[in-house]
Amino acid sequence: LGLLADERHTGVVRPSSLEYFRETGLVTMNLSRVRTLLPRFLAGRYGISQRCFSIAAQHPLHERASCPTLTAEERVLTFLAGHTAAGKIPNVIEDWKHLPEEFHASGLEVILQTHLFAGYPRTLNAFTAVHSVGVTVDPATLVEDGDPQEWKRRGEENCSKIYGNVYTSLRKRISELHPVLDTYMIELGYGRVLGRPGLSLRMRELCVLAVLCGQDVAPQLNSHLRGAILVGATQNEVAAVVNATKHIWNQEAHTQATAVMQRVFK
């Protein structure tokens, strides 16, 4: 109404905004549809950035842990990963409420993969929390694809991308620790879970960082800091995820993670 009054006051000749609202049915639409169309109208008519209206951009941590090349939705996904691993269910719920419905499938992928790095209990608790808020994803799209041979192929491909020139030595080392662990790592971890469609490997690695930063696991964090860069993340994006550790976990965890990152980037 304020914008409509402003048009009348300035005398700018344009099609009636109220008429536009009526023609598009904006007045009678549900809230989700209004959230989609209203920012477009205001951007086109008044030059107001659509980013200002992103529900993800309204997240309390967004401005404190922002990065120009990460969308607001991508930042919320990393918050969700960290809070899931930290077991902070109220924060998981807040993250989910700031995640647009069209990103719910991505959010479920983020929670699902967290069991590899933080265990089943916290993953299950996070799933329970977001379902209590509401999940708008067709269950048919969540089915598993592939078979053991395909999971092995995807696992070897993804693991080699993330570990680069140390991939062969990694496989040898894990096999020496326990041959079955190597099979689990490749087929289950990098193939069956991290190889699922619906989320880029770059985004998966950034979320892995958010999970590892608070657990005092320097060797694994070191590997995945390098891995995130190898699969397309920038140093600024990685730094943004690490810097959010003080908000998601605690200051001590942030100090430890920052020290590891500085050694990697040196």
JOQUI-V729546 format. One record per backbone hydrogen bond with DSSP energy under -1.0 kcal/mol. NH is the residue of the N-H (numbers start at 0). CO is the residue of the C=O. E is the energy in kcal/mol with one decimal. If there is no record, write none. Layout:
# JOQUI-V729546
NH;CO;E
NH;CO;E
This chain:
# JOQUI-V729546
4;0;-2.5
5;1;-2.0
6;2;-1.9
7;3;-1.9
8;4;-2.5
9;5;-2.6
10;6;-1.4
19;15;-2.0
20;16;-2.6
21;17;-2.2
22;18;-2.9
23;19;-2.4
25;20;-1.6
27;24;-1.0
33;29;-2.1
34;30;-2.4
36;32;-2.4
37;33;-2.6
40;36;-2.3
41;37;-2.6
42;38;-2.3
43;39;-2.5
44;40;-2.7
45;41;-2.1
46;42;-1.1
47;41;-1.5
51;48;-1.2
52;49;-2.0
53;50;-1.3
58;55;-1.7
61;58;-1.7
64;60;-1.4
69;66;-1.8
74;70;-2.1
75;71;-2.1
76;72;-1.9
77;73;-1.7
78;74;-2.2
79;75;-2.7
80;76;-2.1
81;77;-2.3
82;78;-2.9
83;79;-2.1
84;80;-2.2
85;81;-2.3
87;82;-2.0
88;86;-1.3
91;87;-2.0
92;88;-2.5
93;89;-1.8
94;90;-2.8
95;91;-2.4
96;92;-2.1
97;93;-1.0
98;95;-1.4
102;99;-2.3
103;100;-1.9
106;102;-2.3
107;103;-2.4
108;104;-1.7
109;105;-2.1
110;106;-2.1
111;107;-2.7
112;108;-2.4
114;111;-1.2
115;112;-1.6
116;113;-1.1
117;113;-2.3
118;114;-1.1
122;118;-1.1
123;119;-3.2
124;120;-2.3
125;121;-1.9
126;122;-2.4
127;123;-2.4
128;124;-1.9
129;125;-2.4
130;126;-2.1
131;127;-1.4
133;129;-2.5
140;137;-2.3
141;138;-1.6
150;146;-3.1
151;147;-2.2
152;148;-2.1
153;149;-2.9
154;150;-2.6
155;151;-2.6
156;152;-2.1
157;153;-3.0
158;154;-2.7
159;155;-2.0
160;156;-1.6
161;157;-2.2
162;158;-2.5
163;159;-1.5
165;162;-2.0
166;163;-1.6
169;165;-2.3
170;166;-2.4
171;167;-2.0
172;168;-2.4
173;169;-2.8
174;170;-2.2
175;171;-1.7
176;172;-1.7
177;173;-2.4
181;177;-1.4
182;178;-1.5
183;179;-2.6
184;180;-2.8
185;181;-2.2
186;182;-2.6
187;183;-1.2
188;183;-2.5
189;184;-2.5
190;185;-1.0
191;186;-2.6
192;187;-1.8
193;188;-2.9
195;192;-1.7
203;199;-2.4
204;200;-2.4
205;201;-2.0
206;202;-1.9
207;203;-2.1
208;204;-2.1
209;205;-1.6
210;206;-1.4
211;207;-2.6
212;208;-2.5
214;211;-2.0
220;216;-2.6
221;217;-2.9
222;218;-1.9
223;219;-2.2
224;220;-2.2
225;221;-1.8
226;222;-2.3
227;223;-2.4
228;224;-1.3
229;225;-2.1
230;226;-1.6
231;228;-1.5
232;227;-2.6
237;233;-2.4
238;234;-2.6
239;235;-2.1
240;236;-1.8
241;237;-2.4
242;238;-2.9
243;239;-1.1
244;241;-1.8
246;243;-1.1
247;243;-2.2
248;244;-3.0
253;249;-2.0
254;250;-2.5
255;251;-2.2
256;252;-2.8
257;253;-2.5
258;254;-1.8
259;255;-1.8
260;256;-2.4
261;257;-2.5
262;258;-1.6
263;259;-1.9
264;260;-2.6
